Amino acid sequence: MYNKVILIGRLTATPEMVKTASDRSFTRVTVAVNRRYKTQNGEREADFITVVVWGRLAETLASYASKGSLISLDGEIRTRKYDKDGQTHYVTEVLCSSFQLLESRAQRAVRENNPDNDLADLILEEELPF
């Protein structure tokens, strides 16, 4: 059996690192991943996927990423359930094992200074050299 997830999307908020009672670092972020095609109305829909990052990886993410950062991450899908007020709640999230920021600081500055650009339309359309 194999459980592997690869996502490319943008962070919906700046990651905030939290420490557990046993002093382990973690952060929980949401990644907006655009769907491949636009709707009949010409709008692009997105899925908002919860990602959990632990340890040094969480500390690095919190140090270098911010809201809107383009990120590639891989991990595995995890499910869990908990009871609250007599009801069972189910949660599905991605446990991140590695990530890579896909834009430089200069690119991020350009994006932040031009909020009107539709970044979803920035698709590589030229032929790749390989």
Number of C-alpha atoms within 10 A of each C-alpha: 2 5 8 11 14 13 16 18 22 22 22 16 14 17 22 16 19 16 12 8 7 6 9 12 17 22 19 19 23 21 26 21 18 16 12 10 11 12 10 7 6 8 9 15 15 16 12 16 17 15 22 17 25 19 14 12 17 23 18 13 23 19 13 12 18 17 15 17 24 20 18 16 19 18 20 15 14 13 10 9 10 10 9 8 5 7 8 9 10 10 10 13 17 24 21 20 15 14 19 13 16 15 13 11 12 9 12 16 11 11 17 14 10 10 9 8 11 10 10 14 8 8 7 7 6 6 6 6 4 3
